[in-house]
């Protein structure tokens, strides 16, 4: 972990939120590399502690998963200077949304056309969108008001290369994470 990004500030350098398949992990790793910061994926934390997410949903149900997720997010947000990627539904837990209110949050979005391609590659491993594009669209419609309320900046990942988006986000963090709702 480096303290060069926010030398006097506690907490993460940036938190990435957004719908399933928006690229939070892929882009987050690149942002962390650009900032020479630790990368933390809260879904990975849950898998490491409790096993595969689809198994948790099947074995214990969504409420148990959300409790694990809430705890993982709290732990991740305590790491100074980290780049943190949250699972798509993490923001829907009130305690998590409250914790994010003062953080430098970036919303990654994508079009339905782009997600159709991505879900074709990984849809079966995502319990809440295993039903495909229509299920993803309904999920995003429910979550978008919360995503937008929490985000300080927005980048669309539909067409731009992940490396370019990551460098743009790293530059945004270095600039002090100003309000920027029109990025893409």
BELZIGI-V950280 format. One record per residue. OMEGA is omega in degrees with one decimal (NA if undefined). BURIAL is 1 if it has 24 or more other C-alpha atoms within 12 Angstrom, else 0. Layout:
BEGIN
OMEGA&BURIAL  OMEGA&BURIAL
END
This chain:
BEGIN
-179.9&0  176.5&1  -177.8&0  -176.4&0  179.7&1  -172.2&1  -177.0&0  -175.7&0  174.2&0  177.5&0  -174.4&1  173.3&1  -179.6&1  176.1&1  -180.0&1  176.8&1  176.4&1  -176.0&1  174.8&1  176.4&1  179.6&1  177.9&1  -176.1&1  -179.9&1  -177.4&1  -178.8&1  179.3&1  177.7&1  -179.5&1  177.0&1  -179.6&1  178.4&1  -179.1&0  -178.5&1  -174.5&1  -177.1&0  175.2&1  174.7&1  178.5&1  176.0&1  -175.5&1  175.1&1  178.2&1  177.5&1  -179.0&1  179.6&1  -179.6&0  -177.4&0  -169.2&0  -179.1&0  -176.6&0  -177.1&0  177.6&1  178.5&1  177.8&0  178.8&1  -177.5&1  -173.7&0  -170.4&0  179.6&0  -178.4&0  179.6&0  178.0&0  177.5&0  -178.6&1  176.5&1  176.4&1  -177.9&1  179.0&1  180.0&1  179.4&1  179.1&1  179.6&1  178.9&1  -178.1&1  -178.2&1  178.8&1  -177.6&0  -178.2&1  173.4&1  -176.8&1  168.3&1  -172.9&1  174.7&1  179.9&1  171.1&1  -174.1&1  -177.0&1  -175.7&1  -175.9&1  -178.1&1  175.1&1  -174.1&1  -179.7&0  179.1&0  178.5&1  179.0&1  178.9&0  -176.5&1  -173.2&1  -176.7&0  -175.7&0  173.4&1  -173.2&1  174.7&1  174.4&1  172.7&1  -179.8&1  172.9&1  -178.6&1  176.3&1  179.6&1  179.8&0  -178.2&1  178.8&1  178.6&1  -177.3&0  179.5&1  176.5&1  -179.8&0  -171.9&0  -173.8&0  -175.1&0  -179.2&0  -178.0&0  -171.9&1  -175.0&1  176.7&1  179.0&1  179.3&0  174.9&0  -170.5&1  -178.5&1  178.5&0  177.6&0  -178.6&1  179.2&1  179.2&0  -179.1&1  178.7&1  178.3&0  -173.7&0  -171.3&1  178.5&1  178.3&0  176.4&1  -175.4&1  179.5&1  -175.9&1  -172.4&1  172.2&1  179.8&1  -177.0&1  171.3&1  175.1&1  -176.2&1  -174.8&1  -172.4&0  -176.6&0  179.0&0  -178.8&0  -179.2&1  -180.0&0  179.4&0  -179.2&1  178.8&1  176.5&1  -179.9&1  178.1&1  177.0&1  178.3&0  178.1&1  179.7&1  179.6&1  178.4&0  177.2&0  -179.9&1  175.7&0  -178.0&0  -175.9&0  -173.9&0  -176.3&0  171.5&0  NA&1
END
